Amino acid sequence: MKAERNVTVSMTDANQNFAQVAYLAEHNGHVVIMKNNRPKYLVVDLDVEPQIKMTEDEKFMFVAERFLREHRAAFEALARND
């Protein structure tokens, strides 16, 4: 993304004061909302970032995490058989 710095807020802070999150996104291009100390959500100012651009590695990780999440039960069943 084009923003100079990565702005992060906790899920609690975002929940309690979304107007501040929107303000930060407007001035920084985006805000990362953390959940359980991990990046979970991305708030993007669409005037600054009309498209979300991802590297090939980021795309791969996104799809891999989704696949593992959707098929977790099958992987756990396979693991128990070993």
C-alpha positions in Angstrom: 0.0 0.0 0.0 1.1 3.6 -0.5 0.8 4.6 3.2 4.1 5.6 4.8 3.4 3.7 8.0 1.4 0.8 9.2 -1.3 2.1 11.6 -2.8 -0.5 13.9 -5.6 -0.4 16.5 -6.9 -3.1 18.8 -10.3 -4.6 18.1 -11.6 -3.1 21.4 -10.5 0.4 20.4 -12.0 0.0 16.9 -15.3 -1.2 18.4 -15.4 1.6 21.0 -14.4 4.4 18.6 -14.9 3.6 15.0 -14.9 7.3 14.0 -11.3 7.5 15.1 -10.4 4.4 13.0 -12.1 6.1 10.0 -10.1 9.3 10.7 -6.9 7.3 10.8 -7.7 5.5 7.6 -8.5 8.8 5.9 -5.2 10.3 6.9 -3.0 7.2 6.5 -4.7 5.4 3.7 -5.5 2.3 5.8 -5.7 1.0 9.4 -5.0 -2.6 10.5 -7.3 -3.8 13.3 -5.7 -6.3 15.5 -7.5 -9.2 17.1 -5.7 -11.5 19.7 -2.5 -9.6 18.8 -2.7 -10.6 15.1 -3.7 -8.5 12.1 -7.3 -9.4 11.4 -9.1 -6.6 9.5 -8.1 -3.9 7.2 -9.9 -0.6 6.9 -9.1 1.2 3.7 -9.8 4.7 2.5 -11.0 3.9 -1.0 -10.2 7.5 -2.2 -6.5 6.8 -1.4 -6.4 3.0 -2.2 -9.0 2.3 -4.9 -7.8 -1.3 -5.1 -6.3 -3.6 -2.6 -3.0 -4.7 -4.0 -1.4 -7.9 -2.8 1.9 -9.5 -3.6 1.8 -13.1 -4.9 3.0 -14.3 -1.5 0.2 -12.4 0.2 -2.4 -13.9 -2.2 -1.0 -17.4 -1.6 -1.2 -17.0 2.2 -4.7 -15.6 2.0 -5.9 -18.6 0.0 -4.0 -21.1 2.1 -5.4 -19.8 5.3 -8.9 -19.9 3.9 -8.4 -23.4 2.7 -7.0 -24.6 6.0 -9.8 -22.9 7.9 -12.6 -24.4 5.7 -11.1 -27.9 5.8 -9.7 -28.0 9.3 -11.9 -31.0 10.4 -10.6 -33.1 7.5 -7.0 -32.3 8.3 -7.5 -33.1 12.0 -9.1 -36.4 11.1 -6.2 -37.2 8.8 -3.8 -36.3 11.6 -5.5 -38.7 14.1 -5.1 -41.6 11.6 -1.3 -41.4 11.8 
